[in-house]
């Protein structure tokens, strides 16, 4: 990891990042906004979140979407819209395939509630940003967000 990126992520999170492998997506401002993490923490504990959204501006906007009831509506659609359910299942499988390339966890769990419910838009948006076209609900949430970077970066580039 580039030390400048690591410092930016630490400033975004307010702590040192754990199990960070690489920048998975970069905000238009230049800072990382999604990092790819190892499937295991440094102490060997399983860490199923492959894509971790780090930008506090984006995270705050997504939190507002979560509070609006959007996740409940998305979960309901999984039972009434077979096409959405099939795409969400594909998102789950692509997530597992990428994580399994890095290390196989004891349980076949993904993040965000995939494939049976929507429980964390942060994880789904991180997945969609890291792998565009991969996560239908992440893409849908992204379309609802304003341009979080428009008024400048969340942390100065090169923050130590």
C-alpha positions in Angstrom: 0.0 0.0 0.0 1.2 3.5 -0.8 1.9 5.3 2.4 0.0 8.4 1.2 -3.1 6.3 0.6 -2.7 4.5 3.9 -2.5 7.8 5.7 -5.6 9.1 3.9 -7.6 6.1 4.8 -6.4 6.3 8.5 -7.6 10.0 8.5 -10.9 9.0 6.9 -11.5 6.3 9.5 -10.0 8.1 12.5 -7.9 5.0 13.2 -5.4 2.7 11.5 -7.1 0.5 8.8 -7.2 -3.2 9.4 -6.3 -5.9 6.8 -6.1 -3.3 4.0 -4.7 -4.8 0.8 -5.3 -2.2 -1.9 -7.2 0.8 -3.0 -10.3 -0.7 -4.8 -11.8 2.6 -5.9 -10.6 6.2 -5.9 -12.9 9.2 -5.4 -12.9 11.8 -8.1 -11.1 14.0 -5.6 -8.1 11.6 -5.7 -8.4 10.0 -2.3 -9.3 6.3 -1.8 -13.0 5.8 -1.1 -13.1 2.0 -1.1 -10.3 -0.3 0.0 -10.1 -4.1 -0.6 -9.3 -6.0 2.6 -7.8 -9.3 3.3 -10.3 -12.1 4.3 -8.4 -12.4 7.6 -7.2 -9.9 10.1 -3.6 -9.8 11.3 -4.5 -12.0 14.3 -6.1 -14.6 11.9 -9.7 -13.7 12.7 -12.1 -14.0 9.7 -13.0 -10.6 8.1 -15.7 -11.1 5.6 -16.0 -7.5 4.4 -13.9 -7.5 1.1 -14.7 -3.9 0.0 -14.7 -1.3 2.8 -16.1 2.1 2.1 -13.8 4.6 3.8 -14.9 8.1 2.7 -16.8 9.7 5.6 -18.8 12.0 3.2 -20.1 9.1 1.2 -20.7 7.1 4.3 -22.8 9.8 5.8 -24.9 10.1 2.7 -25.4 6.4 2.6 -26.4 6.4 6.3 -29.2 8.8 5.4 -30.4 6.4 2.7 -30.3 3.6 5.2 -32.4 5.6 7.6 -35.0 6.3 4.9 -36.2 2.7 4.8 -34.5 2.0 1.4 -33.0 -1.3 2.6 -36.3 -2.6 3.7 -37.8 -1.8 0.3 -34.9 -3.5 -1.5 -35.2 -6.6 0.7 -38.9 -6.7 -0.1 -38.1 -6.6 -3.8 -36.0 -9.7 -3.4 -39.3 -11.6 -2.8 -41.3 -9.9 -5.5 -38.9 -9.3 -8.3 -37.1 -12.5 -9.5 -34.8 -10.5 -11.8 -33.6 -8.4 -9.0 -33.1 -11.5 -6.8 -31.1 -13.2 -9.6 -28.9 -10.2 -10.0 -28.3 -9.9 -6.3 -27.4 -13.6 -6.2 -24.9 -13.0 -8.9 -23.5 -10.1 -6.9 -23.1 -12.5 -3.9 -21.3 -15.1 -6.1 -18.9 -12.5 -7.6 -18.1 -11.2 -4.2 -17.3 -14.7 -2.9 -15.3 -15.5 -6.0 -13.0 -12.5 -5.6 -12.6 -13.0 -1.8 -11.9 -16.7 -2.3 -9.0 -15.7 -4.6 -7.4 -14.0 -1.5 -8.4 -16.7 1.1 -11.3 -18.9 1.8 -13.2 -18.2 5.0 -14.8 -21.0 7.1 -18.3 -19.7 6.3 -19.5 -18.6 2.9 -20.8 -15.3 4.1 -20.7 -12.0 2.2 -21.3 -8.5 3.4 -24.4 -6.3 3.2 -26.8 -9.2 3.7 -26.3 -10.8 0.3 -28.0 -12.8 -1.1 -31.2 -12.9 0.9 -31.6 -9.4 2.4 -30.2 -5.9 2.2 -28.6 -4.9 5.6 -25.7 -2.6 4.8 -25.8 -0.2 1.8 -22.2 0.8 2.7 -21.0 -2.6 1.8 -23.1 -2.8 -1.3 -22.0 0.6 -2.6 -18.3 -0.3 -1.8 -18.8 -3.5 -3.9 -20.3 -1.5 -6.8 -17.6 1.1 -6.8 -14.9 -1.5 -6.7 -16.4 -3.6 -9.4 -18.8 -1.5 -11.5 -21.9 -3.4 -12.7 -21.5 -6.0 -10.0 -24.1 -5.1 -7.4 -27.6 -3.9 -8.5 -28.6 -2.5 -5.1 -25.2 -0.8 -4.7 -25.7 0.8 -8.1 -29.2 1.9 -7.2 -28.0 3.5 -3.9 -25.1 5.3 -5.8 -27.6 6.8 -8.2 -29.4 8.3 -5.2 -26.3 10.0 -3.8 -25.2 13.5 -4.5 -21.6 14.1 -5.6 -20.0 13.8 -2.2 -16.6 15.0 -3.5 -18.0 18.2 -5.1 -17.0 20.5 -2.2 -13.5 19.1 -1.9 -11.9 16.0 -0.4 -13.0 14.6 2.9 -9.3 14.7 4.1 -6.4 16.5 2.5 -4.4 14.3 0.1 -1.3 13.1 1.9 -2.7 13.5 5.4 -0.5 11.9 7.9 
